[in-house]
Amino acid sequence: MRASQRARGEDVALVDALLAADERRRSSGVRFDELRAEQKALGKLIPKASGEEKAELLEKASRLAAEVKAADAERDAADAETQELLLQLGNLVHPDVPVGGEDDFVTLETHGTIRDFEAEGFTPKDHLELGQLLGAIDVERAAKVSGSRFYFLTGIGAQLELALVNAAMAQATAAGFTPVLTPALVRPQSMAGTGFLGQAAQDVYHLEKDDLYLVGTSEVPLAAYHMDEIIDAERLPLRYVGFSPCFRREAGSHGKDTRGIFRVHQFDKVEMFSYVTPEESQEEHRRLLEWEKQWLTSLELPFRVIDVASGDLGASASRKFDCEAWIPTQGRYRELTSTSDCTEFQSRRLQIRVREDKKVRPLATLNGTLCAIPRTIVALLENHQQADGSVRVPEVLRPYLGGREVLEPVTA
């Protein structure tokens, strides 16, 4: 755990503080049990005693009651401190994860061909200009209504979102996932249990009056779906694909991606989620990645797969693979999907266990973005644009757009 904390760039001393708190929890628990046993034994002697002996026993019982109460308080305090420190600790980093910060990832594979727009004889437009030409994106009115980092999808833009959602859901259900429409508001234990109230807390919207949180991903309600349950091993793997609105404060992103809809406060997303035995988690992680690659390939997007470095992992992830699509006007790859193996981290916090041969133990949870709508629209518009401002529609989406092969600019 110390090595994992060091790889994450987190405080190693937290491990030692946790061990010390846990030792106090254990010792204070033993002390409480010993005093309670003595108290019970004394309680049996008092009715049989009389006179001076009984008075002495009663006096001792009074002192013992105070000691039991103090020991109980000490045990509760040590337990609370242990739990508080435990919640600050991230998941154990997988030994194969590259160590370092955001830029220390390892590229695992590259797919598709990056278009040479210069050879085609025109300069590519960015997604916002294309979206405005198509009558698909309106950020100016969104800013008037809600502020910065919000947007309206209008006309073909709204239809394109619905096409993406339906196509992504169709792929996932064909692969055996159960479709789920999830709540956008969750209780604190759901948010904390999935690991989003630690390092990611500053990015979460909190409704203080109701003590509810707006989810940044349907991973949260899907992880908490089986909270406090024991699942028979025969039912595994359990695979769900959730569709939900997502809300992120984008704290710390001041000045980043301010144009268009790449980085926004509210968006819709299709998310895969798996429950498996711990022994199956690494294989399931690869499966989720393959489904993401299948999706991006069907959208005919050039992309690469990276093994995310330890310092860029979320608290719950033991390992994470990102699929980054090429964005022509930015001249670089940008994250479109990610999949994380959370091993037993979330299931321990949420008390989700598997029963095998009469034995009960934590299971493993994994998540994988299939389609984050705005970023996917950004990549589609820019990569499939044509010189006249129209956009070619990938074949996989055509059935969901009435057979339309090209999105045409609208006339004023």
DRENMAR-775073 format. One record per residue: residue in one letter; x, y, z of N, C-alpha, C, O in turn. Coordinates in steps of 0.001 Angstrom, whole numbers, plus 500000, padded with zeros to 6 digits. Layout:
residues N
AXYZXYZXYZXYZ
...
end
This chain:
residues 412
M500825498798500000500000500000500000500869501265500000500520502259499363
R501993501225500712502899502370500687503415502620499268503466503759498805
A503795501540498591504293501660497217503201502203496297503477503000495400
S501974501773496523500844502245495720500612503734495927500410504477494967
Q500643504164497178500481505589497488501589506414496837501349507494496297
R502798505879496903503943506584496313503763506708494801504050507755494221
A503287505633494166503073505646492716501990506651492329502069507279491274
R500996506798493173499907507740492905500327509190493145499646510120492711
G501456509378493841501849510722494226501086511198495442500966512400495680
E500569510252496213499791510566497412500655510410498665501792509944498593
D500099510807499810500816510812501085501024509388501608500064508692501938
V502284508968501678502613507625502177502353507534503680502020506461504184
A502502508649504401502308508649505853500886508263506236500633507861507372
L499957508384505290498570508006505550498457506525505907497627506136506729
V499297505707505281499289504264505565499678504004507010499040503203507693
D500726504680507481501182504488508861500157505016509865499950504429510927
A499518506136509509498476506680510382497300505712510478496702505552511543
L496977505073509366495885504102509348496225502874510186495385502383510941
L497448502379510055497870501217510837497829501525512339497406500687513136
A498267502724512718498257503116514131496824503233514648496524502802515761
A495947503814513839494547503951514245493891502586514366493092502353515273
D494230501682513450493651500338513492494136499573514721493381498796515305
E495373499786515111495902499143516320495157499655517556494826498888518460
R494898500984517575494120501543518698492699500979518695492132500709519754
R492136500804517519490780500236517417490753498819517976489849498450518725
R491750498039517602491804496644518070492018496564519586491298495852520285
S493011497300520080493335497232521509492199497782522366491896497231523424
S491571498867521915490456499426522687489256498478522652488478498426523604
G489109497741521572488037496744521496488262495605522472487329495139523126
V489514495158522565489852494089523517489623494577524945489072493854525775
R490050495811525224489876496388526562488394496471526918488001496137528035
F487574496917525965486131497011526211485544495632526513484752495489527445
D485921494626525738485391493269525933485775492720527311484970492068527975
E487022492993527734487472492516529032486673493174530156486256492504531100
L486462494491530051485716495208531087484252494772531121483662494662532195
R483668494525529951482263494087529898482116492702530524481133492427531212
A483100491831530280483051490486530868483149490566532389482450489852533108
E484025491444532865484171491636534312482886492216534897482464491841535991
Q482272493134534157481032493755534623479908492733534737479133492755535692
K479826491844533762478780490818533782479001489842534938478058489447535625
A480260489463535139480571488543536240480224489181537583479700488517538477
L480518490465537718480212491196538951478706491275539147478213491166540270
G477984491464538063476522491553538145475895490286538688474821490337539286
K476545489149538492476017487885539017476329487712540513475625487003541232
L477394488375540954477788488228542361476964489112543294476686488723544429
I476571490301542826475904491282543679474624490743544318474446490946545519
P473708490060543588472464489580544215472707488561545330471887488410546236
K473843487867545251474132486839546247474826487410547489474887486749548526
A475338488611547387476088489216548496475151489973549435474006490266549089
S475656490283550624474874491057551597475821491885552458477024491634552530
G475234492869553098475976493673554049477127494432553415477022495008552332
E478252494401554160479427495170553737479991494692552401480462495488551589
E479933493368552188480442492803550927479651493350549739480226493697548707
K478320493424549896477476493925548808477766495393548526477800495819547372
A477977496166549600478284497587549427479579497769548636479664498645547774
E480594496938548929481859497008548208481679496631546737482246497253545839
L480873495594546522480626495155545143479883496223544347480166496441543169
L478927496888545003478163497951544332479067499128543981478950499719542907
E479971499458544905480901500551544650481823500193543473482102501022542608
K482288498930543469483139498466542366482373498467541049482923498813540003
A481108498079541104480276498050539902480118499446539325480106499626538108
S479997500449540218479855501834539772481115502306539045481048502932537987
R482274501985539649483547502358539006483701501643537662484148502237536680
L483329500371537632483455499555536429482545500079535312482919500069534139
A481358500532535688480423501078534699481027502300534008480878502485532800
A481708503127534795482348504318534228483492503919533301483686504527532248
E484253502887533700485357502420532866484843501807531566485433502010530505
V483746501060531648483140500451530446482674501545529491482880501454528281
K482045502579530047481567503685529221482724504395528535482627504740527357
A483815504617529257484985505283528684485636504408527614486048504903526565
A485725503100527887486320502165526922485480502092525651486014502002524546
D484165502132525820483243502106524669483446503349523802483489503261522575
A483571504500524452483786505757523722485132505735523003485247506195521867
E486145505196523674487477505120523080487466504196521858488078504498520834
R486765503071521982486662502129520866485950502770519674486399502634518536
D484851503463519929484090504120518859484916505197518180484878505335516957
A485669505967518974486507507033518412487608506451517533487882506966516449
A488240505374518005489308504736517236488755504128515948489397504186514899
D487564503547516036486928502961514850486587504049513831486805503880512632
A486045505173514327485690506288513434486934506846512755486904507154511563
E488037506980513508489279507487512935489812506529511877490282506952510820
T489734505236512172490196504228511213489407504309509912489984504296508825
Q488075504393510031487222504457508835487477505735508041487490505714506811
E487678506840508744487930508114508071489234508057507275489292508525506138
L490278507483507874491561507356507190491467506368506031492062506574504973
L490717505302506245490558504281505213489913504857503959490277504498502840
L488948505757504161488252506363503030489147507316502237488830507662501099
Q490260507738502831491186508638502133492188507880501273492932508476500494
L492198506563501424493192505739500748492659505273499395491540504767499316
G493447505436498331493047504952497015493233503451496898493802502812497783
N492745502895495795492887501466495529494358501120495292495156501988494937
L494705499871495489496060499407495202496317499482493702495550498930492913
V497378500154493307497723500285491894498259498952491367499106498319491997
H497756498540490209498219497299489590499711497414489272500161498469488825
P500492496341489496501951496429489290502373496747487858503487497225487643
D501504496493486868501863496766485472501561498196485036501887498579483913
V500945498988485907500607500366485556501872501208485459502708501152486362
P502043501998484380503219502877484300503192503915485413502152504515485681
V504326504126486057504407505064487173504684506475486646505545506672485789
G503942507447487172504176508830486769502894509627486743501869509203487277
G502964510803486109501829511708486056501046511600484759501145510608484037
E500271512630484478499340512632483350500010512312482012499406511659481162
D501233512760481821501909512585480532502779511337480460503486511133479473
D502735510499481495503599509318481542502878508030481151503325506935481493
F501762508164480434501022507001479955501853506221478936502859506717478429
V501418504994478645502051504166477617501017503903476525499912503448476819
T501362504182475277500461503905474164500518502419473843501587501881473552
L499365501756473895499296500312473679499022499964472221499571498990471704
E498181500748471555497837500460470161497197501691469522496678502568470212
T497245501738468188496662502838467422495786502264466330496140501274465690
H494629502895466117493668502390465128493234503510464185493181504680464565
G492925503122462945492385504076461982493462504939461347494626504911461746
T493044505704460349493949506579459611493557508034459811492396508407459642
I494533508844460171494300510277460345494230510930458960495136510773458141
R493155511656458716492975512294457408493982513424457186494339514152458113
D494425513549455947495291514653455545494415515686454841494230515615453626
F493877516643455592492960517631455019493662518533454006493046518993453045
E494946518780454224495684519614453284495731518955451916495578519619450891
A495948517630451907495971516894450643494595516892449979494481516811448756
E493547516983450813492189517013450279491791518400449809490744518574449185
G492631519394450109492413520720449566491579521669450399491093522672449875
F491395521382451695490676522349452526491145522275453974491697521272454427
T490903523378454683491260523458456096490069523011456931488969523533456748
P490256522061457843489119521563458626488554522623459564489295523421460140
K487239522619459706486554523503460664486474522791462000486472521560462043
D486408523545463096486250522881464390484778522514464610483897522948463868
H484536521713465639483197521151465838482147522214466081480992522037465692
L482523523325466723481536524356467013481093525058465734479904525310465538
E482052525371464864481701526002463594480828525065462760479840525493462163
L481200523795462725480401522806461993479007522674462608478002522629461898
G478966522612463958477684522483464649476753523643464380475538523467464288
Q477325524839464253476510526020463950476029525996462506474892526375462224
L476893525550461584476497525430460183475358524428460007474461524619459186
L475417523356460798474405522301460707473139522624461500472150521896461416
G473167523710462266472043524008463145471925522979464260470825522647464700
A473094522469464719473118521355465671473517521751467082473105521103468043
I474326522820467224474869523199468531474647524692468758474923525512467882
D474147525030469938473944526439470296474503526664471698473877526294472691
V475682527271471770476288527540473081475985528959473554476034529237474752
E475677529847472631475407531240473004474124531341473829474102531996474871
R473072530701473369471816530739474137471948529926475425471329530255476437
A472750528871475383472978528086476604473673528920477665473363528813478852
A474618529755477232475316530641478171474342531643478775474435531988479953
K473402532107477947472387533035478441471481532364479467471098532977480463
V471148531128479222470215530394480084470901529839481332470360529933482434
S472103529256481159472732528507482255474133528952482620474603528654483718
G474815529658481727476186530064481995477155529338481085476748528661480140
S478451529484481376479465528863480532479486527349480720479021526826481732
R480032526663479727480159525200479711478801524484479697478684523370480208
F477797525106479128476523524445478859476226524579477372476853525387476688
Y475290523808476871475003523834475440473586523333475171473012522586475964
F473047523753474058471838523165473499472254522311472300473091522734471503
L471680521119472165471738520378470909470398520589470230469351520300470810
T470424521088469017469180521438468328469112520728466980470140520400466388
G467897520496466504467714519894465192468468518594465044468269517654465812
I469350518547464031470093517317463762471037516984464906471403515822465082
G471441517994465698472297517732466863471587516861467884472169515917468420
A470314517185468154469522516372469085469308514973468513469385513979469236
Q469038514905467208468836513600466565470116512774466600470072511555466765
L471247513441466446472537512740466476472803512146467855473306511028467962
E472470512888468911472624512315470258471770511064470414472257510038470890
L470507511137470022469617509980470166470108508800469331469982507648469744
A470670509090468154471211508026467312472396507353468005472503506126468000
L473280508145468597474439507598469308474010506749470499474546505663470721
V473046507246471258472568506501472426471973505167472003472290504128472583
N471107505197470987470447503965470543471435502972469942471324501769470175
A472401503469469170473397502576468578474296501964469650474614500776469592
A474705502775470627475560502274471706474804501247472556475346500200472911
M473563501558472872472744500620473650472535499311472881472540498230473470
A472353499417471580472150498215470760473389497333470791473281496111470901
Q474585497955470693475818497166470751475951496483472107476283495300472182
A475692497228473174475867496680474518474875495559474813475249494533475381
T473622495748474432472626494705474697472920493453473868472681492336474325
A473439493637472649473825492487471819474967491713472468475103490507472262
A475790492411473256476911491772473959476480491165475293477296490575476000
G475203491309475637474694490683476855474512491598478040474218491123479137
F474675492894477857474468493841478951472978494110479146472213494150478183
T472578494294480396471204494665480720471093496185480731471786496841481509
P470221496770479872470107498230479852469420498763481098468457498171481585
V469919499885481613469385500495482829469340502012482663470305502620482199
L468222502617483043468149504069483169468294504375484647467468503942485451
T469325505112485018469712505257486419469301506610486992469095507560486237
P469177506711488332468931508014488978470135508929488795471275508469488732
A469870510221488710470952511209488613471339511754489978472366512419490111
L470525511477490996470798511916492367471020510701493250470246509746493195
V472074510726494067472363509595494949472694510091496350473040511255496548
R472581509189497312472894509501498706474403509516498926475157508976498116
P474848510141500034476290510219500299476996508870500330478117508747499837
Q476337507835500917477013506539501007477271505924499641478237505182499461
S476398506234498667476622505727497309477801506428496664478635505789496023
M477873507734496831478962508509496229480299508171496900481311507991496222
A480295508088498229481532507765498955481969506332498669483160506057498523
G481002505423498591481317504014498372481997503748497050482778502804496931
T481711504567496053482339504372494746483657505131494629484363504992493631
G483995505934495641485287506610495655485283508011495089486336508530494719
F484104508642495012484021509965494392483953511112495403483763512264495014
L484106510810496685484120511885497669485504512061498283485646512685499335
G486521511510497628487895511715498060488520512801497209488153513972497312
Q489474512405496360490173513366495523489261514021494496489557515115494015
A488136513354494149487236513884493118486105514733493690485256515216492941
A486085514922495011484959515606495654484751517024495137483616517495495055
Q485842517708494787485713519091494329484989519197492992484547520281492612
D484866518085492279484223518097490967482751517674491034482072517593490010
V482263517405492261480911516866492433479945517960492892480269518768493762
Y478766517969492295477706518892492728476960518283493917476542517126493869
H476795519075494987476120518606496201474913519475496484475027520699496539
L473758518857496663472543519570497043472439519508498564471922518538499118
E472930520543499233473048520515500690471706520361501384471610519655502388
K470674521003500873469366520956501523468831519538501613468171519178502588
D469114518737500598468607517356500554469681516327500871469388515138501003
D470943516789500995472092515905501179472114514811500113472239513624500414
L471992515241498877472073514345497729473137514883496773473421516080496741
Y473714513972495998474756514346495043474298514077493621473658513062493348
L474629514995492709474408514769491289475564513911490771476729514223491014
V475239512834490060476285511905489619477068512485488446476521513187487596
G478368512171488424479205512556487297479291511455486272479867511630485199
T478703510298486615478684509128485752477694508131486324477506508067487539
S477054507347485452476115506335485964476855505175486622476219504264487153
E478192505190486597478971504228487371478542504238488833478491503189489476
V478231505430489362477899505547490785476617504778491131476669503897491989
P475469505068490505474275504292490845474374502826490436473774501968491084
L475121502520489370475264501123488974476116500350489976475849499176490234
A477135500988490542477953500341491577477142500127492844477266499092493499
A476303501116493194475511501037494425474233500223494247473520499980495221
Y473938499807493044472704499058492747472570497814493629471479497492494099
H473692497118493847473675495891494659474289496124496042474776495185496672
M474266497368496511474814497696497826474142496851498912472927496655498892
D474952496348499868474462495549501002473821494236500561472920493726501228
E474285493693499442473728492427498945474818491360498845476004491659498711
I474370490106498916475238488955498654474733488301497376473564487925497286
I475620488165496383475241487644495073475828486248494905477019486039495138
D474999485301494504475486483941494267476432483930493068476175484589492060
A477514483185493182478544483152492141477988482739490785478496483154489744
E476925481904490807476344481420489553475751482554488712475567482405487504
R475450483695489359474849484830488643475897485698487957475559486550487135
L477161485488488290478220486321487734478706485766486396478684484550486209
P479141486605485465479229488058485607477870488734485448477023488285484675
L477680489818486193476516490687486001476997491905485232477941492579485644
R476340492183484109476761493311483265475570494218482994474515493771482544
Y475763495500483279474719496503483053475267497595482131476461497896482140
V474372498174481343474752499350480565473769500462480920472571500355480661
G474295501525481514473443502600482019473472503823481117474496504152480518
F472337504481481033472259505772480345471789506797481356470797506582482053
S472506507923481438472135508936482426472705510289482046473676510377481295
P472091511351482572472757512647482532473906512631483539473836511940484556
C474949513384483256476115513441484135476444514899484413476287515756483544
F476899515176485629477148516554486053478538516665486674478881515912487586
R479329517605486176480682517796486700480992519285486814480739520061485893
R481536519661487950481842521064488184483044521528487361483245522724487152
E483836520565486899485051520873486131485964521817486916486553522746486362
A486063521553488219486950522335489077488394522150488618488816521043488283
G489120523220488608490519523148488220490755523156486722491894523029486272
S489678523305485934489844523295484471489686524692483879489390524838482693
H489881525704484697489736527085484222490660527334483032491868527107483101
G490062527805481946490843528102480755491054526925479826491562527107478719
K490679525713480241490859524533479401489590524238478599488490524227479152
D489744524003477315488627523593476451487395524470476657486291523964476859
T487588525765476604486468526684476839485578526841475613484437527287475736
R486076526483474433485292526634473216484518525355472918485075524258472953
G483238525504472628482446524355472187481966523462473313481698523927474421
I481860522158473015481189521242473936482083520094474380481582519054474808
F483409520266474285484286519159474687484307518980476199484282517851476688
R484352520078476943484405520003478410483249520831478960483292522061478937
V482213520147479455480980520831479856480531520378481252481045519401481798
H479572521102481809479083520794483159478009519701483167477847518998484164
Q477283519560482066476214518552481996476260517873480641476360518529479604
F476185516550480665476182515794479406475550514427479664475361514019480810
D475231513740478588474659512393478687475722511368478315476635511653477540
K475589510171478880476623509154478672476034507763478761475118507512479544
V476565506865477958476247505435478025477447504745478670478571504850478178
E477202504041479771478284503479480598478075501992480839476985501569481222
M479123501195480613479087499765480927479577499543482357480453500256482847
F478997498543483012479411498237484389479320496734484614478330496099484250
S480375496165485224480444494712485431480717494358486883481488495025487572
Y480061493284487333480372492641488611480919491252488280480247490465487614
V482137490948488741482755489646488485483499489188489739483638489949490696
T483974487948489732484836487494490822486183488204490686486562488581489577
P486915488394491787488215489070491708489180488420490717489979489106490080
E489100487094490590490001486396489670489713486729488208490584486576487352
E488491487186487922488075487476486547488261488938486163488054489300485004
S488650489789487117488593491230486851489528491672485728489141492500484904
Q490739491142485678491668491584484640491193491168483255491335491924482294
E490634489979483153490106489513481862488885490332481459488713490669480288
E488034490651482442486849491469482163487272492873481734486623493490480890
H488353493370482314488867494687481936489217494713480449488904495676479749
R489854493673479981490213493571478568488962493464477685488922493998476577
R487953492769478197486700492654477425486040494015477267485599494370476174
L485969494780478355485368496111478289486122496985477289485512497727476519
L487446496892477306488252497656476356487928497236474920487825498088474038
E487767495942474681487449495469473329486103495998472860485945496344471689
W485125496065473773483819496618473395483934498106473072483265498588472158
E484753498828473792484972500249473491485645500422472132485264501295471352
K486642499593471855487333499658470569486376499308469419486425499917468351
Q485523498335469655484523497954468648483614499136468328483290499380467166
W483203499865469360482308501012469196482991502129468413482417502655467460
L484195502490468801484898503585468128485249503214466688485242504071465804
T485554501943466455485825501487465088484574501584464230484644501959463060
S483420501245464818482161501339464063481827502783463705481134503037462719
L482318503730464505482103505150464211483153505688463231483134506864462866
E484071504802462812485102505131461820485982506290462287486318507188461515
L486345506247463572487188507295464147488610506784464334488794505651464780
P489627507589464005491002507220464345491220507416465843490865508458466393
F491800506423466498491991506524467942493180505694468389493684504845467655
R493616505964469622494674505173470225494222504714471606493323505304472205
V494857503654472103494576503126473441495798503367474302496915503025473912
I495591503960475483496719504209476386496500503517477731495370503341478188
D497602503138478340497627502598479698497917503796480601499036504309480617
V496912504239481347497007505482482123498012505334483265498033504313483953
A498831506345483459499868506315484492499265506407485897498149506894486078
S500025505932486879499543505792488255499047507099488858498051507108489581
G499728508200488571499345509473489168498101510078488573497590511076489082
D497595509481487484496406509996486802495205509077486992494166509268486360
L495347508082487860494234507159488141493260507795489129493674508537490020
G491986507511488976491026507881490000491239507022491235491897505984491166
A490687507449492362490910506744493624490492505282493568491131504431494187
S489420504979492830488874503621492834489575502690491861489452501472491987
A490304503226490898490881502406489827492213501790490220493100502469490736
S492339500487489967493615499810490114494409499944488813495638500015488813
R493663499976487706494268500166486389493216500772485467492025500493485607
K493659501604484523492704502244483622493276502343482217494429502730482023
F492441501984481234492788502171479831491883503268479266490672503256479488
D492471504206478541491702505243477851491766505019476351492800504618475818
C490651505281475671490636505354474212490532506834473849489577507513474228
E491515507317473120491574508728472764491398508884471251492144508299470466
A490408509677470857490158509906469434490975511095468936491270512022469690
W491332511051467662492065512152467045491101513303466776490048513106466171
I491459514501467225490663515702466982491455516583466006492437517210466403
P491037516635464738491833517298463698492220518737464002493381519099463814
T491289519575464466491619520986464666492489521215465891493074522288466044
Q492582520223466763493492520336467909494835519665467619495827519900468309
G494842518828466589496076518149466209496592517192467253497801517000467384
R495683516590468000496107515641469037494967514699469397493808514925469049
Y495333513645470100494350512685470583493745513198471890494451513756472730
R492435513006472055491746513405473287490878512247473788490320511483473001
E490780512137475105490032511037475719488563511047475294487876512065475384
L488106509885474829486701509709474480486031508684475401484899508872475846
T486754507604475673486228506582476581487338506140477525488520506338477245
S486947505538478649487923504945479556487277503741480220486056503670480358
T488107502803480626487612501645481368488544501369482538489764501348482380
S487966501159483707488739500986484939488415499668485630487253499272485729
D489448499002486100489315497829486962489423498331488399490489498760488841
C488313498272489116488285498775490501488497497667491518488387497900492722
T488802496451491041489000495275491892487946495246493011486753495364492730
E488367495089494269487401494973495371487163496301496095486454496344497100
F487749497371495588487709498663496271486284499145496540485956499506497670
Q485451499151495527484079499646495690483197498648496422482361499044497234
S483370497364496149482500496362496768482709496286498275481759496026499014
R483936496507498745484186496502500190483470497678500850482867497530501913
R483540498833500219482904500027500788481387499929500739480694500403501640
L480881499313499685479425499232499495478830497927500042477625497697499938
Q479677497088500617479227495815501196478497494955500162477378494494500385
I479171494754499019478642493864497977479547492638497944480754492749497731
R478951491472498157479767490264498265479234489152497374478086489176496929
V480105488174497127479739487015496330479781485778497222480670485633498061
R478803484884497027478753483633497789479221482495496893478625482231495848
E480310481810497314480845480671496582481075479525497555481825479675498519
D480441478382497316480626477209498174480463477551499652481280477159500485
K479418478273499961479061478666501328480026479700501929479877480090503087
K481004480135501147481906481197501603481485482520500979481056482564499826
V481611483601501751481210484926501281482430485840501290483177485870502268
R482636486588500204483777487496500109483434488632499153482465488526498400
P484217489732499166483955490836498239484162490395496793484977489514496520
L483430491001495878483633490733494462484369491915493828484774492839494533
A484543491896492513485227492978491806484232493748490944483292493168490401
T484444495061490823483604495893489965484485496574488918485640496915489172
L483902496759487736484607497431486645483642498333485910482438498075485884
N484163499391485311483325500289484522484005500629483213485230500573483101
G483203500979482229483761501360480937482809502278480193481667501905479924
T483267503469479860482445504390479073482292503831477666483279503464477028
L481066503765477187480850503368475805480683504611474933481246504689473841
C479906505583475421479713506786474611479423508000475475478319508140476003
A480416508887475625480198510196476239479758511110475095480564511461474233
I478487511494475087477869512075473899478582513307473339478955513294472166
P478791514377474125479365515587473513480733515351472875480978515796471754
R481618514659473577482955514425473029482896513560471776483691513740470854
T481957512625471746481807511781470557481299512607469383481733512410468249
I480384513529469650479899514428468595481040515298468075481152515519466870
V481893515796468986483068516582468580483908515787467593484255516283466522
A484237514538467961485098513702467114484430513362465791485084513368464747
L483127513064465822482402512729464591482370513892463614482692513727462437
L481985515063464095481867516218463214483209516564462583483283516809461378
E484266516587463384485558517017462864486195515987461930486791516356460918
N486073514699462261486725513682461436485963513353460162486564512920459179
H484642513552460164483841513179458995483338514383458207482440514251457376
Q483911515552458463483482516756457742483953516722456291484920516050455932
Q483224517479455480483571517624454072483781519104453764483431519971454565
A484354519382452601484788520737452275483656521760452327483892522924452648
D482435521340452017481306522276451985480636522472453345479606523141453439
G481214521893454394480636522031455739479657520937456096479143520907457215
S479389520037455168478528518889455474479354517844456227480581517933456282
V478674516862456801479349515821457586478820514456457174477610514227457173
R479730513550456824479337512194456435478917511398457681479563511493458725
V477864510633457572477358509839458686477913508421458604477723507766457580
P478594507914459640479062506522459627477885505556459464476776505830459924
E478136504448458819477060503495458511476316503023459758475106502805459712
V477037502862460880476409502330462086475297503240462602474377502769463271
L475369504539462300474374505489462806473220505733461831472184506270462221
R473393505349460588472391505680459565470996505121459858470005505817459636
P470893503882460351469543503367460653468813504190461713467583504194461765
Y469576504888462560468978505680463639468774507147463234468303507967464021
L469140507448461991468945508803461456468123508755460171468298509577459271
G467223507772460107466333507663458951467054507351457667466563507698456593
G468208506703457738468965506344456554469835507464456014470462507314454965
R469878508582456719470645509736456259472131509409456177472709508866457119
E472756509749455025474174509477454821475035510704455055476225510587455346
V474437511882454930475184513132455092474349514130455867473145514258455644
L475003514842456787474340515964457487474663517226456731475833517584456594
E473653517906456239473844519076455393473720520377456186472908520469457108
P474536521401455824474371522709456471472958523245456245472355523015455197
V472443523954457230471103524521457094471213525913456495472207526611456694
T470184526307455763470174527655455190469655528616456233468803528256457045
A470161529837456218469767530855457198468303531203457056467793532042457798
end
